[in-house]
Amino acid sequence: MDFIHVAHNLYHIILTIVNLGLQLLWYFLQIIVSTWYYLSAVGNLFESYFISYGVLKKYKSLRIGTLRYLAVVIESEDAYQTSKVVKLLQWLDSVGVKNVCLYDMNGVLKKSKAAIFQEMKNAKSIEEVNEAVTHHVSDHMTLEFVSYVDGKEAVAKAANLIFVENSKRQNIGGELDCQILLESHLNQALHIVGCKGPEPDLLLVYGPVRSHLGFPAWRIRYTEIVHMGSLNFMRHGSLIKAIYNFTKVHQNYGT
């Protein structure tokens, strides 16, 4: 009995030491990861300032011509900060970005359209521009405003069109022709109902999560997506870096 009692106590002591060791290891790993993220954030902050003040020479030469269409996704709560949105657009205009799509889920930016155009004297709505914005070089900035509702309505209209067209092909027995819905069918339907829209080359996400927040998926098949953090902490240098990195990416498009 004494031997069993001693073994039982020894087992509990060893188990306690192991648990304590694992907890210490976990805390140690947390400290390492937290320190790494902190140093990374500080490094990015300094790099952003260096880029803004022109210290890092390579970021001065942007091949902005490769960025034909830019989409900016903003979390709806942040989208109420019209002054910050305007400042972001002014930064983009200063580096030569001419075609921008502004998106938020709840349509806040759409409601602020008049205020944004009042501040952006050099900007025009995409509805006012007749030429293909992704291929035409102009002296003004073209803005498009999109919300989650637009995407839902576009899919509903396209689906209804496909259904109507398929219904016209009914055979004599009254049954619908068996067809496989392909991506090309949806693209054609979206184009017919006027909801296709230009496909952004680059999409910048300003929000707490790494998500496109419901931006129309059929428009970002080959789009580079970069998470920029909260709009409250947007930095000019980080914006320039994101655009610069995009211009250096070699894109292979499938057929």
C-alpha positions as CSV (number, residue, x, y, z in Angstrom):
1,M,0.0,0.0,0.0
2,D,2.8,2.4,0.8
3,F,4.5,1.8,-2.5
4,I,1.2,2.4,-4.4
5,H,0.6,5.6,-2.3
6,V,4.1,6.9,-3.1
7,A,3.8,6.0,-6.8
8,H,0.4,7.8,-6.9
9,N,1.9,10.9,-5.3
10,L,4.9,10.8,-7.6
11,Y,2.6,10.6,-10.6
12,H,0.7,13.7,-9.5
13,I,3.9,15.6,-8.9
14,I,5.2,14.7,-12.4
15,L,1.8,15.6,-13.9
16,T,1.8,19.0,-12.2
17,I,5.4,19.7,-13.3
18,V,4.5,18.8,-16.9
19,N,1.4,21.0,-16.9
20,L,3.4,23.8,-15.4
21,G,6.0,23.4,-18.1
22,L,3.5,23.4,-20.9
23,Q,1.8,26.5,-19.5
24,L,5.2,28.3,-19.3
25,L,6.0,27.2,-22.9
26,W,2.6,28.5,-24.1
27,Y,3.2,31.8,-22.4
28,F,6.7,32.0,-23.8
29,L,5.4,31.3,-27.3
30,Q,2.7,34.0,-26.8
31,I,5.4,36.5,-25.8
32,I,7.5,35.6,-28.8
33,V,4.6,36.0,-31.3
34,S,3.3,39.2,-29.7
35,T,6.8,40.6,-29.8
36,W,7.2,39.7,-33.4
37,Y,3.9,41.3,-34.4
38,Y,4.8,44.4,-32.4
39,L,8.2,44.8,-34.0
40,S,6.7,44.1,-37.4
41,A,4.1,46.8,-36.8
42,V,6.7,49.3,-35.7
43,G,8.9,48.3,-38.7
44,N,5.9,48.9,-41.1
45,L,5.2,52.2,-39.4
46,F,8.7,53.5,-39.9
47,E,8.8,52.1,-43.5
48,S,5.6,53.9,-44.2
49,Y,7.0,57.2,-43.0
50,F,10.2,56.6,-45.0
51,I,8.2,56.0,-48.1
52,S,6.0,59.1,-47.5
53,Y,9.1,61.4,-47.1
54,G,10.9,59.9,-50.1
55,V,13.7,58.3,-48.2
56,L,13.2,54.9,-50.0
57,K,14.0,55.8,-53.6
58,K,12.6,52.7,-55.2
59,Y,9.0,53.6,-54.3
60,K,9.3,56.9,-56.3
61,S,9.0,55.1,-59.6
62,L,5.5,53.6,-59.9
63,R,4.5,52.0,-63.1
64,I,1.0,53.3,-62.5
65,G,-0.1,52.4,-66.0
66,T,-0.4,48.8,-65.1
67,L,-3.1,49.7,-62.5
68,R,-6.0,50.4,-64.8
69,Y,-8.8,49.9,-62.3
70,L,-8.6,49.9,-58.5
71,A,-11.2,48.8,-56.1
72,V,-11.3,50.0,-52.5
73,V,-13.4,48.0,-50.0
74,I,-14.2,49.9,-46.8
75,E,-15.9,48.5,-43.7
76,S,-19.3,50.2,-43.4
77,E,-18.7,51.8,-40.0
78,D,-15.5,53.4,-41.3
79,A,-17.2,54.5,-44.5
80,Y,-19.1,57.2,-42.5
81,Q,-15.8,59.0,-42.2
82,T,-16.1,60.9,-45.4
83,S,-13.1,63.1,-44.8
84,K,-10.8,60.1,-44.6
85,V,-12.3,58.6,-47.7
86,V,-11.7,61.9,-49.6
87,K,-8.1,62.0,-48.3
88,L,-7.6,58.4,-49.5
89,L,-8.9,59.4,-52.9
90,Q,-6.7,62.5,-53.0
91,W,-3.7,60.3,-52.3
92,L,-4.7,58.0,-55.2
93,D,-5.2,60.9,-57.5
94,S,-1.8,62.3,-56.6
95,V,0.0,59.1,-57.7
96,G,-2.0,58.9,-61.0
97,V,-4.8,56.4,-60.3
98,K,-7.6,57.3,-62.6
99,N,-10.3,54.7,-62.2
100,V,-11.5,53.8,-58.7
101,C,-14.4,51.7,-57.4
102,L,-15.6,52.4,-53.9
103,Y,-17.5,49.6,-52.1
104,D,-19.0,49.1,-48.7
105,M,-21.7,46.5,-47.7
106,N,-24.4,48.9,-46.5
107,G,-24.2,51.6,-49.2
108,V,-22.9,54.3,-46.9
109,L,-20.5,55.6,-49.6
110,K,-23.3,55.8,-52.1
111,K,-25.2,58.1,-49.7
112,S,-22.0,60.2,-49.3
113,K,-21.5,60.5,-53.1
114,A,-22.5,64.1,-53.3
115,A,-20.1,65.1,-50.5
116,I,-17.3,63.2,-52.0
117,F,-17.7,64.8,-55.5
118,Q,-17.9,68.2,-53.9
119,E,-14.4,67.7,-52.4
120,M,-13.0,65.8,-55.4
121,K,-13.4,68.5,-58.1
122,N,-11.3,66.4,-60.5
123,A,-13.6,63.4,-60.3
124,K,-16.5,62.2,-62.4
125,S,-19.0,59.4,-61.8
126,I,-18.7,56.3,-64.0
127,E,-22.2,57.0,-65.3
128,E,-21.0,60.2,-66.8
129,V,-18.1,58.6,-68.7
130,N,-19.0,57.0,-72.0
131,E,-15.6,55.5,-72.9
132,A,-14.2,52.3,-71.6
133,V,-12.6,53.5,-68.3
134,T,-10.1,50.7,-68.1
135,H,-8.4,51.6,-71.4
136,H,-8.8,55.3,-71.7
137,V,-6.3,57.7,-70.3
138,S,-8.0,60.9,-69.0
139,D,-7.2,63.9,-67.0
140,H,-9.9,63.2,-64.4
141,M,-10.6,60.5,-61.8
142,T,-13.5,58.2,-62.5
143,L,-15.4,56.9,-59.5
144,E,-17.8,54.0,-59.2
145,F,-19.9,53.4,-56.1
146,V,-21.0,49.8,-55.3
147,S,-22.7,48.1,-52.4
148,Y,-23.7,44.6,-51.4
149,V,-27.3,45.2,-52.6
150,D,-26.0,45.8,-56.1
151,G,-24.4,42.4,-56.2
152,K,-27.6,40.7,-55.0
153,E,-29.7,42.5,-57.6
154,A,-27.2,41.7,-60.3
155,V,-27.3,38.0,-59.6
156,A,-31.1,38.0,-59.4
157,K,-31.4,39.8,-62.7
158,A,-28.9,37.6,-64.4
159,A,-30.5,34.4,-63.0
160,N,-33.9,35.6,-64.2
161,L,-32.6,36.3,-67.6
162,I,-31.0,32.9,-67.9
163,F,-34.3,31.3,-66.7
164,V,-36.3,33.2,-69.3
165,E,-33.9,32.4,-72.1
166,N,-33.9,28.7,-71.1
167,S,-37.7,28.7,-70.9
168,K,-37.9,29.8,-74.5
169,R,-36.1,26.6,-75.5
170,Q,-38.8,24.3,-74.1
171,N,-39.3,21.2,-76.1
172,I,-42.7,20.0,-77.4
173,G,-43.3,18.0,-74.2
174,G,-43.0,21.2,-72.2
175,E,-39.8,20.2,-70.4
176,L,-36.8,22.5,-70.2
177,D,-33.7,21.7,-72.1
178,C,-31.1,20.2,-69.9
179,Q,-28.2,22.7,-69.9
180,I,-25.1,23.1,-67.7
181,L,-24.8,26.6,-66.4
182,L,-21.3,27.8,-67.3
183,E,-19.4,30.8,-66.1
184,S,-19.6,32.2,-69.6
185,H,-23.4,32.1,-69.4
186,L,-23.5,34.1,-66.2
187,N,-21.0,36.6,-67.5
188,Q,-23.0,37.1,-70.7
189,A,-26.2,37.5,-68.6
190,L,-24.5,40.0,-66.3
191,H,-23.3,42.0,-69.3
192,I,-26.8,42.1,-70.9
193,V,-28.4,43.4,-67.7
194,G,-25.7,46.0,-67.3
195,C,-24.1,44.6,-64.1
196,K,-20.8,43.2,-65.4
197,G,-18.6,46.2,-64.6
198,P,-14.9,46.5,-65.0
199,E,-12.7,43.9,-63.2
200,P,-10.3,45.6,-60.7
201,D,-6.6,44.9,-61.1
202,L,-6.1,45.5,-57.4
203,L,-8.5,45.5,-54.4
204,L,-7.5,47.3,-51.2
205,V,-9.5,46.2,-48.1
206,Y,-9.8,48.8,-45.3
207,G,-11.4,47.0,-42.4
208,P,-10.9,44.8,-39.3
209,V,-11.0,41.5,-41.2
210,R,-9.2,40.0,-44.2
211,S,-12.3,39.7,-46.4
212,H,-13.6,41.4,-49.5
213,L,-16.9,42.0,-47.5
214,G,-19.2,40.9,-50.3
215,F,-17.6,42.7,-53.2
216,P,-19.1,41.1,-56.4
217,A,-17.1,37.9,-56.8
218,W,-17.5,37.7,-60.6
219,R,-15.5,41.0,-60.8
220,I,-12.4,39.8,-58.9
221,R,-11.5,36.6,-60.7
222,Y,-7.9,37.7,-61.3
223,T,-7.7,40.6,-58.8
224,E,-4.9,41.0,-56.4
225,I,-6.3,41.6,-52.9
226,V,-4.4,43.4,-50.1
227,H,-5.6,44.0,-46.6
228,M,-4.7,47.5,-45.4
229,G,-6.0,47.5,-41.8
230,S,-8.5,50.0,-40.4
231,L,-9.3,53.2,-42.3
232,N,-8.6,55.0,-39.0
233,F,-5.0,54.1,-39.3
234,M,-4.5,54.5,-43.1
235,R,-1.0,55.7,-44.1
236,H,0.2,57.2,-47.3
237,G,3.3,55.1,-47.3
238,S,1.4,51.9,-46.9
239,L,-0.8,52.8,-49.9
240,I,2.2,53.5,-52.1
241,K,3.9,50.2,-51.0
242,A,0.7,48.2,-51.9
243,I,0.5,49.8,-55.3
244,Y,4.3,49.4,-55.9
245,N,4.2,45.7,-54.9
246,F,1.3,45.2,-57.3
247,T,3.2,46.7,-60.2
248,K,6.0,44.3,-59.6
249,V,3.7,41.2,-59.7
250,H,3.8,39.0,-62.8
251,Q,0.3,37.8,-63.5
252,N,-0.4,34.7,-65.5
253,Y,-4.0,34.6,-66.8
254,G,-5.6,31.3,-67.7
255,T,-7.6,30.7,-70.8
